[in-house]
Amino acid sequence: MHIIQAVIGAVLYMTIFFSIGFILNMLLKKTWTLVFIYPIFVIMVIDNVKLSSYVTETSTALTSVYEGLVGLQLLDLIMLGFGLLGAILAGVTIRYLRKSGYSMF
């Protein structure tokens, strides 16, 4: 992956997760919803294990997640980190807007 693709991908991840987090926070009235959901999203992206396998074959599924996390490259981690940053910024923005008196947020 080229550095230009990584920079554009990181900005896109941050923008997408800021937008999704902002909308979720506005609709559900919970400030940090996406920050708690984001690791589940990352796990679903990294491994190809069915959700039911975490209940029936726990050790195999968790081993697959661990191998997927260890196998990530630095640029992948940066992009996923920017996604988490976007989710955190959405929570901070909503909290600031609520503190400033915007009742619809």
VEXFI-955424 format. One record per residue: x, y, z of N, C-alpha, C, O, CB in turn; residue in three letters. Coordinates in steps of 0.1 Angstrom, whole numbers, padded with zeros to 4 digits. Glycine has a CB too. Example, Ala and Ser with C-alpha at 12.3 -4.5 7.8 and 13.67 -1.06 7.14 Angstrom:
<atoms>
+-------+-------+-------+-------+-------+-------+-------+-------+-------+-------+-------+-------+-------+-------+-------+---------+
|   nc1 |   nc2 |   nc3 |  cac1 |  cac2 |  cac3 |   cc1 |   cc2 |   cc3 |   oc1 |   oc2 |   oc3 |  cbc1 |  cbc2 |  cbc3 | residuo |
+-------+-------+-------+-------+-------+-------+-------+-------+-------+-------+-------+-------+-------+-------+-------+---------+
|  0132 | -0057 |  0078 |  0123 | -0045 |  0078 |  0132 | -0033 |  0078 |  0142 | -0033 |  0085 |  0113 | -0045 |  0090 |     ALA |
|  0128 | -0022 |  0071 |  0137 | -0011 |  0071 |  0129 |  0000 |  0079 |  0134 |  0011 |  0080 |  0141 | -0006 |  0057 |     SER |
+-------+-------+-------+-------+-------+-------+-------+-------+-------+-------+-------+-------+-------+-------+-------+---------+
</atoms>
This chain:
<atoms>
+-------+-------+-------+-------+-------+-------+-------+-------+-------+-------+-------+-------+-------+-------+-------+---------+
|   nc1 |   nc2 |   nc3 |  cac1 |  cac2 |  cac3 |   cc1 |   cc2 |   cc3 |   oc1 |   oc2 |   oc3 |  cbc1 |  cbc2 |  cbc3 | residuo |
+-------+-------+-------+-------+-------+-------+-------+-------+-------+-------+-------+-------+-------+-------+-------+---------+
|  0009 | -0012 |  0000 |  0000 |  0000 |  0000 |  0009 |  0012 |  0000 |  0019 |  0013 |  0008 | -0010 |  0000 |  0012 |     MET |
|  0006 |  0022 | -0008 |  0013 |  0034 | -0009 |  0009 |  0043 |  0002 | -0002 |  0042 |  0008 |  0011 |  0041 | -0023 |     HIS |
|  0018 |  0052 |  0005 |  0016 |  0062 |  0016 |  0004 |  0071 |  0013 | -0003 |  0075 |  0022 |  0029 |  0070 |  0019 |     ILE |
|  0002 |  0074 |  0001 | -0009 |  0083 | -0003 | -0022 |  0076 | -0001 | -0032 |  0082 |  0004 | -0008 |  0088 | -0018 |     ILE |
| -0023 |  0063 | -0004 | -0035 |  0056 | -0002 | -0038 |  0055 |  0013 | -0049 |  0055 |  0017 | -0034 |  0042 | -0008 |     GLN |
| -0027 |  0053 |  0021 | -0029 |  0052 |  0036 | -0034 |  0065 |  0041 | -0042 |  0065 |  0050 | -0015 |  0048 |  0042 |     ALA |
| -0029 |  0076 |  0037 | -0033 |  0089 |  0042 | -0048 |  0092 |  0038 | -0056 |  0096 |  0047 | -0024 |  0101 |  0036 |     VAL |
| -0051 |  0089 |  0026 | -0065 |  0091 |  0022 | -0074 |  0081 |  0029 | -0085 |  0085 |  0033 | -0067 |  0089 |  0006 |     ILE |
| -0070 |  0069 |  0031 | -0078 |  0059 |  0038 | -0080 |  0063 |  0053 | -0091 |  0061 |  0058 | -0071 |  0045 |  0038 |     GLY |
| -0069 |  0068 |  0059 | -0070 |  0072 |  0073 | -0080 |  0084 |  0074 | -0088 |  0084 |  0084 | -0056 |  0077 |  0078 |     ALA |
| -0080 |  0093 |  0065 | -0089 |  0105 |  0066 | -0103 |  0100 |  0063 | -0113 |  0105 |  0070 | -0085 |  0116 |  0055 |     VAL |
| -0105 |  0091 |  0054 | -0118 |  0085 |  0051 | -0124 |  0077 |  0063 | -0135 |  0079 |  0067 | -0118 |  0076 |  0039 |     LEU |
| -0115 |  0069 |  0070 | -0120 |  0062 |  0082 | -0124 |  0072 |  0093 | -0134 |  0070 |  0099 | -0108 |  0053 |  0087 |     TYR |
| -0116 |  0082 |  0095 | -0119 |  0092 |  0105 | -0132 |  0099 |  0102 | -0141 |  0101 |  0111 | -0108 |  0102 |  0107 |     MET |
| -0134 |  0103 |  0089 | -0146 |  0110 |  0085 | -0159 |  0101 |  0087 | -0169 |  0105 |  0092 | -0145 |  0115 |  0071 |     THR |
| -0157 |  0088 |  0082 | -0169 |  0079 |  0082 | -0173 |  0076 |  0096 | -0185 |  0077 |  0100 | -0165 |  0066 |  0075 |     ILE |
| -0163 |  0073 |  0105 | -0167 |  0070 |  0119 | -0171 |  0082 |  0127 | -0178 |  0080 |  0137 | -0155 |  0062 |  0125 |     PHE |
| -0166 |  0094 |  0123 | -0171 |  0106 |  0130 | -0185 |  0107 |  0126 | -0194 |  0110 |  0135 | -0162 |  0118 |  0126 |     PHE |
| -0189 |  0106 |  0114 | -0203 |  0108 |  0109 | -0212 |  0097 |  0115 | -0223 |  0101 |  0120 | -0203 |  0107 |  0094 |     SER |
| -0208 |  0085 |  0115 | -0216 |  0074 |  0120 | -0218 |  0076 |  0135 | -0229 |  0075 |  0141 | -0211 |  0060 |  0117 |     ILE |
| -0207 |  0080 |  0142 | -0208 |  0082 |  0157 | -0216 |  0094 |  0160 | -0224 |  0094 |  0170 | -0194 |  0084 |  0162 |     GLY |
| -0215 |  0105 |  0152 | -0223 |  0116 |  0155 | -0238 |  0113 |  0154 | -0246 |  0117 |  0162 | -0219 |  0128 |  0145 |     PHE |
| -0242 |  0106 |  0143 | -0256 |  0103 |  0141 | -0261 |  0093 |  0152 | -0272 |  0095 |  0157 | -0258 |  0097 |  0127 |     ILE |
| -0253 |  0083 |  0155 | -0257 |  0074 |  0166 | -0258 |  0081 |  0179 | -0268 |  0078 |  0186 | -0247 |  0062 |  0167 |     LEU |
| -0249 |  0090 |  0182 | -0250 |  0097 |  0195 | -0262 |  0106 |  0195 | -0268 |  0108 |  0205 | -0237 |  0105 |  0197 |     ASN |
| -0265 |  0112 |  0184 | -0277 |  0121 |  0183 | -0290 |  0113 |  0184 | -0299 |  0118 |  0191 | -0276 |  0129 |  0170 |     MET |
| -0291 |  0102 |  0178 | -0303 |  0094 |  0178 | -0305 |  0086 |  0192 | -0316 |  0086 |  0197 | -0303 |  0084 |  0167 |     LEU |
| -0294 |  0080 |  0197 | -0296 |  0072 |  0209 | -0294 |  0079 |  0222 | -0296 |  0074 |  0232 | -0286 |  0061 |  0208 |     LEU |
| -0289 |  0092 |  0221 | -0286 |  0100 |  0233 | -0276 |  0094 |  0242 | -0276 |  0096 |  0254 | -0299 |  0102 |  0240 |     LYS |
| -0267 |  0086 |  0237 | -0256 |  0080 |  0244 | -0243 |  0085 |  0238 | -0241 |  0083 |  0226 | -0257 |  0064 |  0244 |     LYS |
| -0235 |  0092 |  0246 | -0223 |  0099 |  0240 | -0213 |  0089 |  0234 | -0207 |  0092 |  0224 | -0217 |  0107 |  0251 |     THR |
| -0210 |  0079 |  0241 | -0198 |  0071 |  0237 | -0202 |  0057 |  0231 | -0195 |  0047 |  0232 | -0189 |  0068 |  0249 |     TRP |
| -0213 |  0057 |  0224 | -0219 |  0044 |  0219 | -0209 |  0038 |  0209 | -0205 |  0026 |  0210 | -0232 |  0047 |  0212 |     THR |
| -0205 |  0046 |  0199 | -0196 |  0040 |  0188 | -0182 |  0037 |  0193 | -0176 |  0028 |  0188 | -0195 |  0050 |  0177 |     LEU |
| -0177 |  0043 |  0203 | -0164 |  0040 |  0209 | -0164 |  0026 |  0214 | -0154 |  0019 |  0213 | -0160 |  0050 |  0220 |     VAL |
| -0175 |  0022 |  0220 | -0176 |  0008 |  0225 | -0180 | -0002 |  0214 | -0176 | -0014 |  0216 | -0187 |  0007 |  0236 |     PHE |
| -0186 |  0002 |  0204 | -0190 | -0007 |  0193 | -0178 | -0009 |  0183 | -0177 | -0019 |  0176 | -0202 | -0002 |  0185 |     ILE |
| -0169 |  0001 |  0182 | -0158 |  0001 |  0173 | -0149 | -0011 |  0174 | -0146 | -0017 |  0163 | -0150 |  0013 |  0175 |     TYR |
| -0145 | -0016 |  0185 | -0136 | -0028 |  0186 | -0143 | -0040 |  0180 | -0137 | -0049 |  0174 | -0132 | -0031 |  0200 |     PRO |
| -0156 | -0041 |  0182 | -0164 | -0052 |  0176 | -0163 | -0051 |  0161 | -0162 | -0062 |  0154 | -0179 | -0052 |  0180 |     ILE |
| -0165 | -0039 |  0155 | -0163 | -0037 |  0141 | -0150 | -0041 |  0136 | -0148 | -0048 |  0126 | -0166 | -0022 |  0137 |     PHE |
| -0139 | -0037 |  0143 | -0126 | -0041 |  0139 | -0124 | -0056 |  0139 | -0117 | -0061 |  0130 | -0115 | -0034 |  0148 |     VAL |
| -0129 | -0062 |  0149 | -0127 | -0077 |  0150 | -0135 | -0084 |  0138 | -0130 | -0093 |  0132 | -0133 | -0082 |  0163 |     ILE |
| -0146 | -0078 |  0134 | -0154 | -0084 |  0123 | -0146 | -0082 |  0110 | -0147 | -0090 |  0101 | -0168 | -0078 |  0122 |     MET |
| -0139 | -0071 |  0109 | -0132 | -0068 |  0097 | -0119 | -0077 |  0096 | -0116 | -0081 |  0085 | -0128 | -0053 |  0096 |     VAL |
| -0113 | -0079 |  0107 | -0100 | -0086 |  0107 | -0101 | -0101 |  0104 | -0094 | -0107 |  0096 | -0093 | -0084 |  0121 |     ILE |
| -0111 | -0108 |  0111 | -0111 | -0122 |  0110 | -0124 | -0126 |  0101 | -0133 | -0118 |  0099 | -0112 | -0129 |  0123 |     ASP |
| -0123 | -0138 |  0097 | -0135 | -0144 |  0089 | -0142 | -0154 |  0096 | -0147 | -0164 |  0090 | -0129 | -0149 |  0075 |     ASN |
| -0144 | -0153 |  0109 | -0150 | -0162 |  0118 | -0165 | -0158 |  0119 | -0168 | -0146 |  0121 | -0143 | -0164 |  0131 |     VAL |
| -0174 | -0168 |  0119 | -0188 | -0165 |  0121 | -0190 | -0161 |  0136 | -0183 | -0164 |  0144 | -0197 | -0177 |  0118 |     LYS |
| -0200 | -0152 |  0138 | -0203 | -0148 |  0151 | -0207 | -0159 |  0161 | -0204 | -0158 |  0172 | -0215 | -0137 |  0151 |     LEU |
| -0213 | -0169 |  0155 | -0217 | -0181 |  0164 | -0205 | -0189 |  0169 | -0205 | -0196 |  0179 | -0227 | -0190 |  0157 |     SER |
| -0194 | -0188 |  0161 | -0182 | -0195 |  0165 | -0176 | -0190 |  0178 | -0168 | -0197 |  0185 | -0171 | -0194 |  0154 |     SER |
| -0178 | -0177 |  0182 | -0173 | -0172 |  0194 | -0180 | -0179 |  0206 | -0174 | -0179 |  0217 | -0175 | -0157 |  0195 |     TYR |
| -0192 | -0185 |  0204 | -0199 | -0192 |  0215 | -0195 | -0207 |  0214 | -0193 | -0213 |  0225 | -0214 | -0190 |  0214 |     VAL |
| -0195 | -0213 |  0202 | -0194 | -0227 |  0201 | -0179 | -0231 |  0201 | -0175 | -0241 |  0207 | -0200 | -0232 |  0189 |     THR |
| -0170 | -0224 |  0194 | -0156 | -0227 |  0194 | -0148 | -0215 |  0198 | -0141 | -0208 |  0190 | -0152 | -0231 |  0179 |     GLU |
| -0149 | -0211 |  0211 | -0143 | -0199 |  0216 | -0128 | -0198 |  0214 | -0123 | -0188 |  0209 | -0146 | -0198 |  0231 |     THR |
| -0121 | -0209 |  0217 | -0106 | -0208 |  0217 | -0101 | -0206 |  0202 | -0092 | -0199 |  0200 | -0100 | -0221 |  0223 |     SER |
| -0108 | -0213 |  0193 | -0104 | -0212 |  0179 | -0107 | -0198 |  0174 | -0099 | -0192 |  0166 | -0112 | -0223 |  0170 |     THR |
| -0118 | -0193 |  0177 | -0122 | -0179 |  0173 | -0113 | -0169 |  0178 | -0109 | -0160 |  0171 | -0137 | -0176 |  0176 |     ALA |
| -0110 | -0170 |  0191 | -0101 | -0160 |  0197 | -0086 | -0161 |  0192 | -0079 | -0151 |  0191 | -0101 | -0161 |  0212 |     LEU |
| -0082 | -0173 |  0189 | -0069 | -0175 |  0183 | -0069 | -0168 |  0169 | -0059 | -0162 |  0165 | -0066 | -0190 |  0181 |     THR |
| -0080 | -0170 |  0161 | -0080 | -0163 |  0148 | -0080 | -0148 |  0150 | -0073 | -0141 |  0141 | -0093 | -0168 |  0141 |     SER |
| -0087 | -0143 |  0160 | -0086 | -0128 |  0162 | -0072 | -0124 |  0165 | -0067 | -0114 |  0160 | -0096 | -0124 |  0173 |     VAL |
| -0066 | -0131 |  0174 | -0052 | -0128 |  0178 | -0042 | -0128 |  0166 | -0034 | -0119 |  0165 | -0047 | -0137 |  0189 |     TYR |
| -0043 | -0138 |  0158 | -0035 | -0139 |  0146 | -0038 | -0128 |  0137 | -0029 | -0123 |  0130 | -0037 | -0153 |  0139 |     GLU |
| -0050 | -0124 |  0135 | -0054 | -0113 |  0127 | -0048 | -0100 |  0132 | -0043 | -0092 |  0124 | -0069 | -0112 |  0125 |     GLY |
| -0049 | -0098 |  0145 | -0043 | -0085 |  0150 | -0028 | -0085 |  0149 | -0022 | -0074 |  0146 | -0047 | -0084 |  0165 |     LEU |
| -0022 | -0096 |  0151 | -0007 | -0096 |  0151 | -0003 | -0095 |  0136 |  0008 | -0089 |  0133 | -0001 | -0110 |  0156 |     VAL |
| -0011 | -0100 |  0127 | -0007 | -0099 |  0113 | -0010 | -0086 |  0106 | -0006 | -0084 |  0094 | -0014 | -0109 |  0105 |     GLY |
| -0015 | -0076 |  0113 | -0018 | -0063 |  0107 | -0005 | -0055 |  0105 |  0005 | -0056 |  0113 | -0027 | -0055 |  0116 |     LEU |
| -0004 | -0048 |  0094 |  0007 | -0040 |  0091 |  0005 | -0026 |  0098 | -0006 | -0023 |  0103 |  0009 | -0038 |  0076 |     GLN |
|  0016 | -0018 |  0098 |  0016 | -0006 |  0105 |  0006 |  0004 |  0099 | -0002 |  0011 |  0106 |  0030 |  0001 |  0104 |     LEU |
|  0005 |  0004 |  0085 | -0005 |  0013 |  0079 | -0019 |  0009 |  0082 | -0028 |  0018 |  0083 | -0002 |  0013 |  0064 |     LEU |
| -0022 | -0004 |  0083 | -0035 | -0008 |  0087 | -0039 | -0004 |  0101 | -0050 |  0001 |  0103 | -0036 | -0024 |  0086 |     ASP |
| -0029 | -0005 |  0110 | -0031 |  0000 |  0124 | -0034 |  0015 |  0124 | -0042 |  0019 |  0132 | -0019 | -0004 |  0133 |     LEU |
| -0027 |  0022 |  0116 | -0028 |  0037 |  0116 | -0043 |  0040 |  0111 | -0049 |  0049 |  0116 | -0018 |  0043 |  0107 |     ILE |
| -0047 |  0033 |  0100 | -0060 |  0036 |  0095 | -0071 |  0032 |  0105 | -0080 |  0040 |  0107 | -0063 |  0028 |  0082 |     MET |
| -0070 |  0021 |  0112 | -0079 |  0017 |  0122 | -0079 |  0026 |  0134 | -0089 |  0029 |  0140 | -0077 |  0003 |  0126 |     LEU |
| -0067 |  0031 |  0137 | -0066 |  0041 |  0148 | -0073 |  0054 |  0145 | -0079 |  0060 |  0153 | -0051 |  0044 |  0151 |     GLY |
| -0072 |  0058 |  0132 | -0079 |  0071 |  0128 | -0094 |  0069 |  0128 | -0101 |  0078 |  0131 | -0074 |  0075 |  0114 |     PHE |
| -0099 |  0057 |  0126 | -0113 |  0054 |  0127 | -0117 |  0055 |  0142 | -0128 |  0061 |  0144 | -0116 |  0040 |  0122 |     GLY |
| -0109 |  0050 |  0151 | -0112 |  0051 |  0165 | -0112 |  0066 |  0169 | -0120 |  0071 |  0177 | -0102 |  0043 |  0174 |     LEU |
| -0102 |  0073 |  0164 | -0101 |  0088 |  0167 | -0114 |  0095 |  0162 | -0118 |  0104 |  0169 | -0089 |  0094 |  0160 |     LEU |
| -0119 |  0091 |  0150 | -0131 |  0097 |  0145 | -0143 |  0095 |  0155 | -0151 |  0103 |  0157 | -0134 |  0092 |  0131 |     GLY |
| -0144 |  0082 |  0160 | -0155 |  0079 |  0169 | -0153 |  0087 |  0182 | -0163 |  0091 |  0188 | -0154 |  0064 |  0172 |     ALA |
| -0141 |  0088 |  0187 | -0139 |  0096 |  0199 | -0142 |  0111 |  0197 | -0148 |  0117 |  0205 | -0124 |  0095 |  0204 |     ILE |
| -0138 |  0116 |  0185 | -0141 |  0130 |  0182 | -0156 |  0133 |  0181 | -0161 |  0143 |  0185 | -0134 |  0134 |  0169 |     LEU |
| -0164 |  0123 |  0176 | -0178 |  0124 |  0176 | -0184 |  0125 |  0190 | -0193 |  0134 |  0192 | -0184 |  0112 |  0168 |     ALA |
| -0179 |  0117 |  0199 | -0184 |  0118 |  0213 | -0180 |  0131 |  0219 | -0188 |  0137 |  0227 | -0178 |  0107 |  0221 |     GLY |
| -0168 |  0136 |  0217 | -0164 |  0149 |  0222 | -0172 |  0160 |  0217 | -0176 |  0169 |  0224 | -0149 |  0151 |  0220 |     VAL |
| -0175 |  0160 |  0204 | -0183 |  0170 |  0197 | -0197 |  0170 |  0203 | -0202 |  0181 |  0206 | -0183 |  0168 |  0182 |     THR |
| -0203 |  0159 |  0204 | -0217 |  0158 |  0209 | -0217 |  0163 |  0224 | -0226 |  0171 |  0228 | -0222 |  0143 |  0209 |     ILE |
| -0207 |  0159 |  0232 | -0207 |  0164 |  0246 | -0205 |  0179 |  0246 | -0212 |  0186 |  0254 | -0195 |  0157 |  0253 |     ARG |
| -0197 |  0185 |  0237 | -0195 |  0199 |  0237 | -0208 |  0206 |  0233 | -0212 |  0216 |  0239 | -0184 |  0203 |  0227 |     TYR |
| -0215 |  0201 |  0223 | -0228 |  0207 |  0218 | -0238 |  0206 |  0229 | -0246 |  0216 |  0231 | -0232 |  0200 |  0205 |     LEU |
| -0239 |  0195 |  0236 | -0249 |  0194 |  0247 | -0246 |  0204 |  0258 | -0255 |  0210 |  0264 | -0249 |  0179 |  0252 |     ARG |
| -0233 |  0205 |  0261 | -0229 |  0214 |  0272 | -0231 |  0229 |  0268 | -0234 |  0237 |  0276 | -0214 |  0212 |  0275 |     LYS |
| -0231 |  0232 |  0255 | -0233 |  0245 |  0250 | -0248 |  0249 |  0249 | -0252 |  0260 |  0246 | -0227 |  0247 |  0236 |     SER |
| -0257 |  0239 |  0252 | -0271 |  0242 |  0252 | -0279 |  0237 |  0240 | -0291 |  0240 |  0240 | -0273 |  0256 |  0254 |     GLY |
| -0273 |  0230 |  0231 | -0281 |  0225 |  0220 | -0289 |  0212 |  0225 | -0283 |  0202 |  0227 | -0272 |  0221 |  0208 |     TYR |
| -0302 |  0214 |  0226 | -0310 |  0203 |  0232 | -0313 |  0192 |  0223 | -0316 |  0181 |  0227 | -0323 |  0209 |  0237 |     SER |
| -0312 |  0194 |  0210 | -0315 |  0183 |  0201 | -0303 |  0173 |  0200 | -0305 |  0162 |  0195 | -0318 |  0188 |  0187 |     MET |
| -0292 |  0177 |  0206 | -0281 |  0167 |  0206 | -0280 |  0161 |  0220 | -0271 |  0153 |  0223 | -0267 |  0174 |  0202 |     PHE |
+-------+-------+-------+-------+-------+-------+-------+-------+-------+-------+-------+-------+-------+-------+-------+---------+
</atoms>
